[in-house]
């Protein structure tokens, strides 16, 4: 998956210890052998943007996911933030557009096995924010239904939100391999959409040095906004 050449990242938050950006969909956090096709990485772009300042990723979000990505400006702060992630002290909120009408409120407690064969507990809280039904037949159904949801992962397993949505048969639009290939094809052919509709909307935590509450929010990016408009989905202000 490629993205337009990026020279600068949108900075959402910055202090003497931390910096957060709104990572575009399709951009890798750092170089990896698993994606040899990529030639741009958030770490290198941000370092250049900060005139050579070293930055240290505090967490990871999928290449295909957009939204809040947090970096530390020194290794000690990175370890302190990572400790908060591992202790479950980071409040993470995501938005996604999924197939079908999602349950209004549901907690998925379903273990996930990673690529190394290790299985770990995985828990995600979901809230349905909006639904839509459009006049496009799909399969045996005369119309197509979709939901806008908020996901709050309480653990940090690989592809956790994506796999939990698929587990209850409401896959995220644009997801591969955990999504619906027929839906992904529909969105590509009908609307030219080839983005996974998953957005890291908000990250809240206690600053390790100051003890102050920090809340970082990322505006929804253009392709996600376009598909919300196409589908007639609206996002109300929520705390």
N, C-alpha and C positions, 0 to 999 in steps of 0.2 A: 504494500500500500504506500503510495507516494503522496507528498504534499508539495504545495508551491514553496519555492525557496523562501526561507524565513531569515530575516536579518535581525529582528528584534522580537522579544516576547513581551506581552502585556504584563506589567508588574502590578500585582494586587496589594501587596504588603511589603514593607521593608523597614527594618530597624538595624541596629549595629550587630545583631546576632543572626537574623533570619531574613529571607526574602522568599516571597511566593509569587508564582506566575500563573497565568491562565494558559495552560498547555493546549495547543491546537490538536484536534483529532488527527491521528496519523503520524504524530511525531514521537519518536522514541525518547525515553529519558536519557539513556546512555548507549554507547556502542555495545553490541552483542553479536556473538556468532550465530544466533538464531535468526537474525535479520540482516543478512549480508547485502541486501538490496538498498539499505538506507545509507544516506550520506549526510544527514543532518541529525543532530541530537540536542536535546534541551540543555544538557550540561555545557556543551561547547558554545552554543549560541548565547547562553546567559553569561558565561565567563567573558566572551568577547564584548558583550553589551556592557559589562561592568569593568571594562578596560583591563582585563587580565586577572581580575579577582577570582580566586579559587572558590568554587561552590561545591557543596556536598549534599547529595540527595538525602532527604530524611525519610522518604518512603517511595513507593513505586505506584504508578497507575498505568494501565494497559496502553499500548501504542495507539489503539483505536479509540480510547477514551479521552475526552477533553476535560479541561477544568483545572481546579486547584492543585498545584504541585509545589511542595514546600522544600526549600533548600536551607541549609545552615552555611554560615560563612567561616566556620572553623570545625575541625573534627570533634572537639569536645561537645559543642552544642549539637552537632548531628547525633552523637551517641545519646545525649540527654533526651532529645526529641524521639529518637528511635525507642528508647526505654518507655516513653509515654505511649507510643504506638503498641508496643508489646504488652504493656500493662492494661491495655484497653481504655486508656484515659483520653484518647482523641475522639471527638464526636465528628463523624464523617457523614455527610449527606450527599446523595446522588439523585439525579433525575434520569429517567429513562422513558422511552416510548416502546410499548410492548404490544404484541398481538393479543386481541381479545379484551374482554372486560375483566380486569384484575380484581381480586377480592378487595373490599374497602380497607380492611386492616388484617394483616397476617404476619406471623413470625415463622420463618423457615429455619428449622434446626435439622440440618442434613449434612453429614460429614462429606468432606471433599478429599479426593486422592490426587496428589500432584504428579508431575511427570516422572518423578523418581520413585513412584509407587508408595509414598508415605501418605497415610490417611490422618486427617485431623478434624476436630470439631469445627463446625462452621454455622454461624447464626446470623441471620439478617432480618431486621424489622422492615416491613413494607407498609406504605400508605398509598392508597389510590387518590390521586389529585383531580383527575378529570377523565371523562370517557367521550368517545366519538363513534359515530356509525356513518360510513360513507357509501354512496350508491355505486359500488363496484363489486360485482359478484366474485366470490373466491371459493373454489372447490364446490362443495355441496351447498354453500350458503349464498343467498341472494345479495347480501351486503358484506362489507368488511368492517370489523370492529377493532378499535384500538384504545389503549389507556395510557395516560401520562401518570407516572408513579414516582414516589420518593422512596429511596432505599437507604437504610441506615445499617451498614455492616457492623456487627459487634465483634467480629473476628476478622482476620486479614488473610484469608486463603486465596490462592491464585484463581482468578476469574470467578470469585465467589458470587457476586451479584448476577453475573451472566448465567452461571450454572444453576443458581437457585431459581431464577426466572424460568429457565428451561425445565427445571425439575417439576414445576407446577403447570407446565404447558402454556406459559405466557412468555415466549422468548423475546428478547430485545431485537427490535428491527435493525438490520444491518450486521448482526452478530454472525460471525463464522469462527469456529465450527459449531457453537452451541445454539445457534438460531435456527430459523426456518428458511431453507433455501428458496422455497417457492415465494415466500413473502419478500425476501431480499431481491429476487428476480423481478417481482412486481414493482418494487420501489425504484429499481434501477431502470427498468424499461418505461415505466409510466412517468416518473418524475426525475430521472437522471440522478438518483440519490445512491451514493455508494459509501456512506458514512455510518458507523455504528452509533445509534442514538442513545448514548450513555454519557452523562456529563457529571463530573465531580463538582457539585455546586457549592459546598460549604465545608469548612474545616474549623473546628473550635477546640481550644486547648488552653492550659495554663502555661504561661511563659516560664521556662525552667529557671531563668535568671531573675526576672523581676517579680514573679508570682502573680502577674496580672493576667486577666482573662483576655484571650485573643480570639477574634472571630473573623475569618477570611471568607469572602464570598466571590465567586467567579461568575460574571455575566454569561448567559447562554450564547454560544457561538452561532455564526450566521446560518449554517446548514441546519442545525437543530431548530433554530427559529423559523426557518423557511418551512420545514416539515410540520411544525406546530400550526403554522398558518394554513398550509395545504390541507391538513387534517381537521382544522377547526378546533384545535386544543388551546385552551387558555390557562395560564398559571396565575393563581391568586396569590397575594402576599401571605406568607405563613411564617410564623416564628418557629 
